Amino acid sequence: MSPTGVEIAFILVGLVTLGAAVISVTTKQLVHAALWLVVALGGLAVEYLLLTAEFIAWVQVLIYVGSVVVLLLFGLMLTRAPIGRSPDADSRNRPVALAVALTAAAALVWVVVDAFRTTVIDLDGAAQGSTDVTGSILFRHWVLPFEALSVLLLAALVGAIVLSRKNAANAASDARATDREENS
C-alpha cells in the first residue's frame, strides 16, 4: 500500500513540529524559545486538521497559540527577562533532563497503548473530532483538569504582574538613593 497525500503531509508536519519542539527546549534565548513554541503548537493544530478534528484544531490555535504563548511573552516582557542569550537558561543538567524526558516518553507511550489496546471506535456514530463528542467528553471527564489549567494560567499572569511591580519598585528606590548620593 502506498501512502496517501494526507499521510505524507501528516508525517512531514509531524517532523517540522518535532523539530520546532526540540529547538524550543534547547535554545538559550527565551524569546526564541517562545516563538519556536508557537511553531510547534501551530504544527499540532495542522495535525488535528489533517485528522479532520477541526474543532480541536481551532481550540489549539485559540487557547494555546493565542493565549498561552501570549501570556508567556507578556511574562517575559513584564519580568524584564534578557532578550539575548541567557546564561541562566542552561542549568547544565542535560543528561538528567534527557533521562527524565525519555522515561516520561516511554511511560506516556505505554499508558496510551495500554489504554487504547481494546478500544473499538464506532464509525457509525458522531465523528470523534466533532463539537458534540468533544464537548461531551470535555465536560463529563475533563472538567477538573480544564479548570485547574485556567487557574494555573491566571496565577502565572498575576505572578508576572507582581514580579514586574517589585522590580519597578526596586528600580525606583535605587534611583532615589542614587539621586540622594549625587545631591549630597
ZITADA-V711954 format. One record per pair of residues at least 24 apart in sequence whose ideal C-beta (glycine too) atoms are under 7 Angstrom apart, sorted by the first residue. I is the first residue (numbers start at 1). J is the second residue. D is the distance in Angstrom with one decimal. If there is no record, write none. Layout:
# ZITADA-V711954
I/J/D  I/J/D
This chain:
# ZITADA-V711954
6/50/5.7  9/50/6.0  10/47/6.5  10/50/4.9  13/43/5.5  13/46/4.9  13/47/5.8  13/50/6.9  14/47/6.4  16/43/5.6  17/43/3.0  17/44/6.0  17/47/6.8  28/85/4.9  28/86/6.0  28/89/4.6  28/90/5.8  29/84/6.4  29/85/5.8  29/86/6.9  30/76/5.7  30/81/5.2  30/86/6.2  30/89/6.3  31/76/6.4  31/83/6.0  34/69/6.0  34/72/5.1  34/73/5.5  34/76/6.7  37/69/5.9  38/65/5.8  38/69/5.1  41/65/4.9  41/69/6.9  51/129/6.6  52/127/6.9  52/129/5.8  53/129/2.7  54/129/6.7  55/129/6.2  55/130/6.8  55/131/4.8  55/134/5.6  56/129/5.6  56/134/6.4  68/153/7.0  71/153/6.1  71/156/6.3  71/157/5.9  74/160/6.4  75/156/6.4  75/160/4.0  78/160/4.6  78/161/6.4  78/163/6.9  78/164/3.8  79/160/6.0  79/163/4.9  79/164/6.0  80/167/6.1
